[in-house]
Amino acid sequence: MDRWFALKERGTSVGTEVLAGITTFFTMVYIVIVNPGILSQAGLDFNGVFTATVLASIVGTLIMGLWANYPIVIAPGMGLNAYFAFTVVGGGEVSWQAALGAVFVAGIIFVLLSLTSFRFMLLDAIPPSLKHAITAGIGLFITFIGLQNSGIVADSPATLLTIGNLTEPMTLLTIIGLAITVVLMSYRVKGYLFVGMLITGIIAWFMGLMELPSSWVGLPTGLSATAMQMDIGGVISNGLYGVIFTFLLITLFDTTGTMLGVAEQAGLLKNNKFPRSRGALLADAVGTTTGAMLGTSPTSAYIESSAGVAVGGRTGLTAVIVSVLLALTLFFTPVISVLAAIPAITAPALIIVGFLMISTLQKIDWSDFEVVFPAFLIIVLMPLTYSIATGIGVGFIAYPVLKAVRGKWRDVHPIFYLFAVLFAVQLAFFAH
């Protein structure tokens, strides 16, 4: 085991790696509740998505641990699942099968890019401020969804949106659950999102808003309803090229950024370079492709992996431990389905993850107008248009236009001009 994971070389031990794996698991396991809860709103079978979420996470994380040897977890990404459910499928014109087809195509492209250096060219073409703007915009988007699902924000004929009825039991429970989770977060409790969900669930039971499952454990079911259902033909007939590009773009730079951040925290970068980056990126690419085949949205590297690194995780053994614990959750489907059915349990997680994502605004250089204004458009248009792709598209069009108007067209990477043209065609001729 020491030879495979290089435990001594990285100054760690089996005990430390096991503790790191347990810590990481409890910080990220909320996704097995939230992800099927979100995607089931798009028409997918809840149990099928739950099983697909766990299996896709295990596949990607095991590749990360056994091949790349990094203490990083792969699982369906927050934001992309909301984009899948509420933008791509939510309009009613695209089936969830076609959306899965778009995820599958994006995954295959990601696999091919991971085998070449072209992936770095794509990343270098996008200014850092725009990357941060996309992350912040997605954060606002999923926060908005959490506020809507819980009833804190409600529709209004006069103003489109207004404050909801805060005395309504489910809305009140959401506020209570959010307050509890924020307190746990402020005290840096490990796995505060998951712990907050459990405490909110207990309160929901006392309030009569939740019934306990008839059985606490059970064999995983429902995968037949989602597995191998992707509709590649529907991708072409619906013109989902912008959707594919959005899935690919966000997964690529979000995963790369997270991996670099966690690797730097763990002291695993060498001369500011990321060793075994091909294996690490392939872990996410294969996870995304596998997820599409099983029935879930794109995977991504999880920043929650830093929790395991903070307690000493330095090798892929941490990721392997997380995979084992994820496998055990497959037998708790009855509990997961009950928790996910209560909006007050999942909404606080959406709101807080949105808060964490929007904190990246501090990294944007607000003195560069040609970059900042497109970044601003990305951030505000994602929640206001209910579309991550639209926000990215408008920002990516505005950026080269402003640079050209200011006579700085040479500052724009040639590939970025291609991005702008593709998004212009998508926005002008395709609904999604």
KAPE-V109968 format. One record per residue. N is the residue number from 1. PSI is psi in degrees with one decimal (NA if undefined). Layout:
# KAPE-V109968
n->{N;N}
psi->{PSI;PSI}
This chain:
# KAPE-V109968
n->{1;2;3;4;5;6;7;8;9;10;11;12;13;14;15;16;17;18;19;20;21;22;23;24;25;26;27;28;29;30;31;32;33;34;35;36;37;38;39;40;41;42;43;44;45;46;47;48;49;50;51;52;53;54;55;56;57;58;59;60;61;62;63;64;65;66;67;68;69;70;71;72;73;74;75;76;77;78;79;80;81;82;83;84;85;86;87;88;89;90;91;92;93;94;95;96;97;98;99;100;101;102;103;104;105;106;107;108;109;110;111;112;113;114;115;116;117;118;119;120;121;122;123;124;125;126;127;128;129;130;131;132;133;134;135;136;137;138;139;140;141;142;143;144;145;146;147;148;149;150;151;152;153;154;155;156;157;158;159;160;161;162;163;164;165;166;167;168;169;170;171;172;173;174;175;176;177;178;179;180;181;182;183;184;185;186;187;188;189;190;191;192;193;194;195;196;197;198;199;200;201;202;203;204;205;206;207;208;209;210;211;212;213;214;215;216;217;218;219;220;221;222;223;224;225;226;227;228;229;230;231;232;233;234;235;236;237;238;239;240;241;242;243;244;245;246;247;248;249;250;251;252;253;254;255;256;257;258;259;260;261;262;263;264;265;266;267;268;269;270;271;272;273;274;275;276;277;278;279;280;281;282;283;284;285;286;287;288;289;290;291;292;293;294;295;296;297;298;299;300;301;302;303;304;305;306;307;308;309;310;311;312;313;314;315;316;317;318;319;320;321;322;323;324;325;326;327;328;329;330;331;332;333;334;335;336;337;338;339;340;341;342;343;344;345;346;347;348;349;350;351;352;353;354;355;356;357;358;359;360;361;362;363;364;365;366;367;368;369;370;371;372;373;374;375;376;377;378;379;380;381;382;383;384;385;386;387;388;389;390;391;392;393;394;395;396;397;398;399;400;401;402;403;404;405;406;407;408;409;410;411;412;413;414;415;416;417;418;419;420;421;422;423;424;425;426;427;428;429;430;431;432}
psi->{-38.2;-39.8;-39.1;-45.2;-4.3;49.1;-49.6;-40.3;-35.5;8.4;40.4;-178.7;169.5;-43.1;-43.3;-41.9;-37.2;-44.6;-41.7;-39.8;-42.5;-41.6;-48.3;-41.9;-47.5;-21.7;-22.5;-5.7;-13.7;-25.9;-28.4;-16.0;-46.1;-44.2;-51.3;-29.8;-38.2;-50.5;-26.1;-23.2;-14.1;3.3;-4.1;150.3;128.1;-51.7;-36.6;-43.7;-39.4;-49.0;-41.8;-39.4;-47.6;-46.6;-42.6;-38.5;-41.3;-45.5;-52.4;-41.7;-37.5;-40.2;-42.2;-42.2;-45.9;-31.1;-55.9;-22.1;48.4;147.6;50.4;137.1;141.2;132.1;162.8;130.8;138.9;140.1;-53.0;-34.5;-37.2;-40.6;-44.7;-50.0;-44.5;-20.0;-56.8;-50.2;-30.1;-24.7;-15.7;-5.9;-18.3;130.8;157.9;-24.8;-41.6;-36.5;-41.0;-35.0;-40.5;-39.3;-41.2;-46.1;-43.3;-38.9;-42.4;-43.5;-40.2;-39.7;-46.5;-42.0;-35.3;-20.0;-2.8;170.6;-3.4;-26.0;-36.6;-31.3;-40.4;-42.7;-39.5;-23.2;-20.7;122.6;141.8;-37.8;-36.2;-34.7;-44.7;-35.7;-39.2;-44.8;-45.3;-41.1;-41.9;-38.3;-45.0;-39.3;-49.6;-27.8;-43.9;-41.4;-42.6;-40.8;-38.2;-48.6;-32.1;-12.6;2.4;-36.0;133.1;160.2;148.8;125.5;-30.5;-44.0;10.4;-48.5;150.5;175.5;140.6;-175.4;100.6;-11.1;-8.0;132.7;-47.0;-37.8;-43.0;-41.0;-36.8;-44.5;-41.9;-46.4;-38.8;-42.9;-42.6;-45.0;-38.1;-40.3;-45.7;-40.6;-41.7;-29.2;6.5;42.1;129.3;132.2;36.8;-31.9;-47.0;-43.1;-41.3;-38.3;-44.5;-43.8;-42.0;-37.1;-40.8;-43.3;-39.5;-38.1;-43.1;-31.4;-3.7;19.5;-4.3;136.7;137.9;146.0;151.6;-27.3;146.3;-25.3;159.0;160.2;145.2;138.6;171.8;-8.7;-30.3;-22.1;-16.8;-25.1;137.3;36.3;0.5;137.9;94.9;-38.2;-36.0;-27.2;-43.8;-46.1;-29.0;-1.0;47.5;36.2;-37.5;-34.3;-45.3;-46.0;-39.6;-48.4;-48.1;-47.8;-49.4;-44.5;-40.9;-54.7;-27.7;-44.9;-45.0;-44.8;-42.8;-44.5;-43.5;-40.5;-45.4;-41.6;-38.0;-41.7;-37.7;-4.0;30.8;-2.3;143.0;114.0;41.8;19.1;155.5;96.8;149.6;34.8;-30.4;-46.6;-38.4;-45.0;-35.7;-32.6;-45.4;-40.1;-44.3;-36.6;-43.0;-46.1;-43.9;-41.4;-41.4;-39.4;-32.1;-28.4;49.5;168.9;173.5;146.3;167.5;159.1;139.4;125.4;-21.3;-14.9;-24.5;-23.1;-40.9;-38.0;-36.1;-26.7;11.6;-2.2;126.9;-8.8;177.1;-12.1;-33.3;-46.0;-37.7;-42.0;-42.3;-40.7;-41.1;-44.1;-37.1;-39.5;-36.2;-30.1;-20.3;-25.1;9.8;31.8;-44.3;-41.0;-44.7;-43.4;-36.3;-44.8;-43.6;-21.3;-9.4;108.4;-33.9;-19.1;-38.0;-29.3;-44.1;-35.6;-42.0;-44.2;-44.5;-40.0;-37.8;-42.4;-44.2;-36.4;-36.0;-15.5;-14.8;-8.4;-29.6;-17.2;-3.9;136.1;100.0;-0.3;-12.7;97.3;-40.6;-23.9;-39.0;-41.1;-45.4;-36.7;-42.1;-44.2;-41.9;-47.1;-46.3;-31.0;-25.2;-55.3;-34.2;-29.1;-3.2;37.2;118.3;-41.2;-40.1;-44.2;-47.1;-45.6;-49.1;-42.8;-40.3;-23.4;-42.7;-35.5;-55.5;-29.9;-46.8;-40.6;-42.2;-42.0;-35.9;6.3;20.9;33.2;-25.3;-17.3;-13.3;129.2;136.7;-36.9;-30.0;-33.5;-37.4;-42.2;-47.5;-42.9;-44.1;-42.9;-35.3;-43.5;-43.5;-47.6;-31.9;-33.1;-11.4;138.0;-29.9;NA}
